[in-house]
Amino acid sequence: MSQSTRLLKLLLDGNPHSTVEIMHSVYGGEHLGLSRVGARIYDLREKGYSIRGWKDRLKPTVYWYCLSGSSEVSKCQNA
């Protein structure tokens, strides 16, 4: 399964997910760098997925992502 597919599977629950969680879930906890997360987010956006991203207010090195723009995904809208 590709990294993009694993990331999409994680995001499909509609909950916000941090880069820390994404790195652990998608990449198996290996430290491959945050740029890989950003690249996979970019890939999914290029395929037409609407993904909302924002910086954590308390830990500015952590970003959060979730699917948005779907009536099925409302948890992201409140984050």
Steps between C-alpha positions, in 0.01 A plus 500: 500500500641840404573775751228716345247219535594442865469873568160519329378199698600680821336829401175338387380477862441877485706573811795739510836319504833651604822459306628293794209257466527495120871420513434215740196359316610550140875458527518256790652745745820536297634853501490582130439871537190715489555582135376149413170569676463824307580322174230238559248773594591671172447173310152456647408862426613449139258205482217734602476445875433810707733487799508768766831560676600725789783556746465388862476812718695350790758305296570697180711219350191275494238529227151354491317371193152372426271450204258783447233608259283193539168477680628173648801672651383751758757448778764686299281806470492540879874454554 
